[in-house]
Amino acid sequence: MKLNKKGPMSGVRVIDLTAIVSGPVATMMLADQGADVIKVEPIGGEQLRQLGTPQPVGMTGIFLSCNRSKRSISLNLKSPKGLEIVKKLIESADVFVQNFRPGAAKRLGLGEEQVRKLKKDIIYVSISGFGEKGPYSQQRVYDPVIQALSGLTDVQADQDKGIPRMVRTIIPDKTTSVTVAQAITAALFHREKNQEGQHVKIAMLDTMIAYLWPEAMSVLSFVGNEGDPRDGSLGLDLVFKTKDRYITAGAISDSEWHGMCSALNREDLIEDSRFISAKNRTVNRQERLQIMSNEIKKWNSKELLLRFRGRGVPSAPVLNRSEVLEDPQVIENEIMQIYDDDKLGKIRQPRPAAIFDKTPSQIRSMAPQLGEHTGDILKELGYSIEKIRSLLNENIINLKQSKNEGAI
């Protein structure tokens, strides 16, 4: 893969000791933006390598899509010699990221104070489920646990029966990833201006409550005058059945409501006292949604969507995940890219979302095989071929799938 220009994060080295999604996706974003992200994996590989449907090339789609553009070094971190390698890497790094449970990194010898002795101005990032103290801090955590505790399952509750529901994609994990990536760049900016590193702590629970607050929980802002968060929520179930498929359509402003009524040939609803204002439409939303549902199912989707769009009504077909690939706007935006990889073959990935006109963000390589860059990285640190062979024989490093194996 040929790279045209340096990315906005070029020159930044990140030591990535994270696993699963929240940490790996954050560091992947930095890697796509040009950072040298060194993924430090145990001898047997990171857990995500075993999740999902394995391909003949020995890599799952989920691992690939969380770890592209990185380099992989595979070490036994519980051995003094393995830990020594990580410490040498830290001395050359700008950012150190870990998502062990609170206290585990320190016990390993890689706590914030221990790492800062090796690199005074490093940005040390700790990702956790619940924070570093409190009744839940030592519990294991996965995405559904945060959905339950943050209020997200309540947001998704069945509107008729009130039964809480999970979102069937890992919103807390991926939202935390974006938060971590932004926090790292902010900390690096501060270091550039003030010549000091800092410890950045991000909990998934904190992230999701902040994420939900602006519209799903903002009615709780006024102390002593809290309302019911279920009233007035913007996140309604706006999925409607037409004659041939499901679509979504919504109207918040008066002009959008008027356009929807016109498109449905129901101009009589414009002056209906139940729907005359945005407030009235919110109070009477169940009646409004039922009327919309009854009217929309009379139409073919293509015709109705054209009418909605012509009248300024936000709307779209509800696509299945395979249909997304063929959507004309997705194609126009060139979101999906096909890459030819020597080991993996043709790979489809969405390009990085942010477009930089001077320092392009781009997928710089596919996800590495386990230990693929161990030899290269050790050579960069000054290890001789003989020393690398010795580490391999002692089971301190893994070079089993390394492109450097023949050279070692």
N, C-alpha and C positions, 0 to 999 in steps of 0.2 A: 504494500500500500504506500503510494507516494504522498508525502505531506508537502503542501505548498508553502505554508507560512507557519511561523511559531504561533502557538496559542497564547491567550492572555495570561495563562498560569505557567508559561515556559520559564524554566529556571528555578521552580519550586520543587523541592523533593518532599514526598509524603511517605512516611512509614505507616503501613496499614495493617494493624493487627485485629481487624474487625471480621465478623462472620455473619452469615445469613443475609439480611437485606439492608437494614437501616444504615449501617456503616459502609458496607461495600458500594451501595449505590451513590452515597455521598462522595466517596473517594473516586468512584468512576466518573462522576461529573467533572471533578478536578482533572482527572487523567485525560478526558476528552478535550479539556481546555488547555492541555499541554503540560500539566504537571507530571513529573516522574514519580509515579505511584508504585512503590514496592510492596507487594502483597506478601506478608509473612505468614506461611501456612505450616501447620504441624506435618510431621512425616507422612501421615495418612491422608492429608488433604483437609481442606475446610469442609464443614458439614454440608454446605450447599451443593458441593460436587455430587453428593449422593441423592439429592432431591430432584424430582421431576423425571421425565422419560429420558433414559440415556440413549445417545445416538451412537452409531457404529464407530465414530471417532473418539468415543470415550468422554464426551462432555454433554451435560444437559443444557437445554435452552435457558433455564433460569440462571444457572451459574454464568453462562456466556453473557446474558443480558444484565448481569450485576457487576461484572468484572472485566469488561473490555478495556482496552488501552493501558492495561497495567503490566507490570513484570511480576513474576512469581519466584520466591525463594522458599524452599521447604526445609524447616529446621526442627530439631528437638529442643524446644525452649526450656525443658526441665533439666537439661544438661548444662553445666557451666560453660562448655565450649559453644553450645548453641546460643546461650544467652550473651556470650562475648561477641558473637557475630552481630546480633541485634544492636548491642551497645555501640559497635563500630559504625553501624548504619546510622544510628541516632546522631552521632557526632557530625555527620554530613547532611542532616535533615533540617527542614524548616518546620515540619508538622509531624506530630505523632498522634495517631488515632487508635483508640481501643474501645471495645464495648463488652469487656468482661463485667461480671457482677461486681458491685462495689467492694473494694478491698483486695480483689484477686490479683490485679496488676501489681499492687505493692508487694504482696506475698511472693510474686514471681520475680521481684527485683526491678519492676518497670513502673513503679508508681511515679506520680508527678515530681516529687522532690528528688527521687533517684534519677529520673531522666533529665531534670534540669541541671543536675551536677555535670552531666555529660555535654549538654548544649544549653547554655544559659538563656538564650532568647527564643527557644523553641515554643511553638504553639502546641500545647498539650490538650488533647480533646478526649473527654470521657463521655461516652454515650451509655445511658442506662434506661431501664424500664420505668423506674419510679423515683430516681434520685439516689443520693448517697446515704440518706438516713430516713428514719420513719418505719412504720410497721410493715410495709411491703418491700422495703429496699433489698432484702436478701432473697426474695422470691424469684423463681424463674418466670420469665415473661415471654409471651408471644402476642402477636397482633390482636387476636380476639379479646385477650384480657384487657388491653388498653381500650378497645372499642367499648367494652362493658363498663369500665370505670370512668371513662371520659364523658359519657352521655351520648356517644354516637349511636349505640343500639337503641336508645330512647328516641333519637331523631328519626331512626329508621322504623319505628314501631308501626305496626299495622294500624291504619287510621280508623278502622271499624272496631277491631277487638282490642287494640292497645297492646298487642303482644310485641315485645322488643325483638328486633331482628339485627343480625350482623350484616355489614356490607361485605359482599363476597369478593372483595379484593383488599389487599393489605394497606389500607389508607394510613394508619398510624406509622407503619414502618417507612413508607415512601415519603410521607410528609416530614417525618423526622430526618430523612436523608436530605431533603431540600433545605431544611433548617440548619442542619450541620454544615452543608456546603457553604451556605451564605455566612454562617458564623465564622467559619475558617477564613474566608476571604476578608471579612471585617477585621478579624484579629490580625491578619497579615498586613492589612492597611494601617492599623494602629501601630504595628511594629515598625513599619516603614517610616511613620511620622515620629515615633517616640523611642525607637530602639529598645523595645522591651517585649518579651513574650508574655504569655498569660495562660491560665488554665481555663478552658471553655468546657462547661458542664451542660449537657443537654439530656433531659429525660423525656421519654416518649409520652408519658402522661401529661407533663407540662406542655409539650408541643401540641397535643391534640386538644386540650382545653382552650389554649390560645387560638388554635385553628377554628374551632367551632364557635367561639364567642361572638364574632362580628354580627352574624345573623341568627344562628341557631340558639344562642344563649344570651344575647345582649339585653333582653327584657329583664334579666337579673342584675343589671348594672346599678339600678337605683335602690340603694340600701333603704329598707323599710317600706319600699313601694314596689316590690318585685311583682311581676306578672307571671302568668303561666307561659313557659317557653313554647308550648304547643300552639298558642294563639299568634297569628300573624307571621308564622314562619314562611320564608320565601321558598323553602325546599319542598314544594308539593310534589305529589306523584302525578306529574303531567304526562302520562302515557295514555294514548287513546287509540282505539281500534277503528280503522277505516274498513272499507269493503275488502281490501286486499292485503293490508299490512298494518303494523303499528307505527304511529308517528308521535311526535311531541310538539306541543304548541302552547304558548303562554302569553298572557297579556297583563302587564302591570300598570302601565300608564293609560290615561284616558284614550290617547290616540291609538294605542295598540288594541284596546278593548273595542273601540269603534271599528277598527279595521277587521278584527275577528268577527264581529257581528255582521259586518257587511259581506265578508267572504262567505259566511254561512247562510246568507240571505235571511238573517234575523235582526234587521235593523230595529225591530220593535224593542229589543233588549237594551238598546242604547239609553233610552229614557226610562227604563224600568227602575223604580225607586230602590230596589234591592241591589242594583249594580251601578247606580248613578255616579259613584265616586270610588276611588281606590279603597277607602276605608269600608264602604258598604260592601264592596266586592270581597273584601277579606272577611268581614263578619258573616256574610252569606256564601262563603266559598264552597260549602258542600252542595248547595243548590246550584250554584254557578257551574261547578265541575260536572254535575249530573246532566245539566242542560247541554253543556259543551259536548259531553260524551255521546249523548243521544243524537246530536246534530252531526258530529264528525263521522259517525259510523254510516251515515247515508252517502258518503262520498268515496270516490277512488282517491288514493293517496296522491298520485302524481298531479291530478287536477287541483285538489284542495291545497297542496303545498304551493303550487304556482299562484293560486289566489291569495293565500296567506302572505307569501313573499311580496306580491304586488301591492299589498296593502300595509306593509311594514310590520307584520306579525312575526315575532321570533318563532321559528318552526324548523323541523327537520325530520327525515325518516329515522326510525329507530333501527340502527344497523346491527347485524350480528358481527362478531369479531372478524370473521373472514371478509365480510362485505366492506369493512373499513379500508382494506387494501385497495379497493376499486373505487372508492368515493372520489369524485372529480376534484374536490377541494384538497383532499389529502394528496392526490396526484399533482395538482398545481403547486402545492407548497413543497413538493419533493421531500416529504417527511420520511418516506420509506426508501432505504438505500439497499442495494444489493452489492455485496463484497465477495471477491474471489480470494479465498484463503488456501494456502498450500496444504494445510492439514485438514481443515473443516469443510472445504468445498465452497459452494455458494451459500452465503449467509445473508439473511434479511435482518436489518436492524433499523429502528427509527433514528434519524440523525439527532444530535443534540439540539434541544429546542431553541436555545439562545443563538442568534445570528450576529456575529461580530464582523464588521466590514473591514477592520484593519488586522485583527488577530483571530483568524477563524477557529472556532471550536469544531472539532471533527473526530470521528472514530479513528484512532491512530493504529489500532491493531485489534484483533479478536482477543477474547479472554485467553490467558496463558494456560498451557498444560501444567500439571502439578510439577513444581520445581524447574520449569523450563529455563529460567534465567539464573538458577542457582550458581552455575559455574561462572557466568559473566559477572554477576554481582560480586562474588568472592574475589575474582581477579581484580575488579575495580578497587576492592578493599586491600589489595596487596597480598592476597593468599597465593602461594605457589601451587603448581600442579601437584607436587608431591603432598603438600598440606591438604589440598582438596581431596585427593585420593584417600588420605588418612582419615579425614572427617567422614567420608563416604563409608569406609570400612568399619568405622566405629558407630555407624548409624546415627550420626549427628546431623547429617544432611540427606536430602533425597534428590538424586539425579536420574531416577529411573526413566523419566520421560523427557529428559533434557536434550535439547538439540546439541548441547555441549558434551554429551556423554562420550561420544567417540573421541573427543579431544582430551578428555580426562583419563 
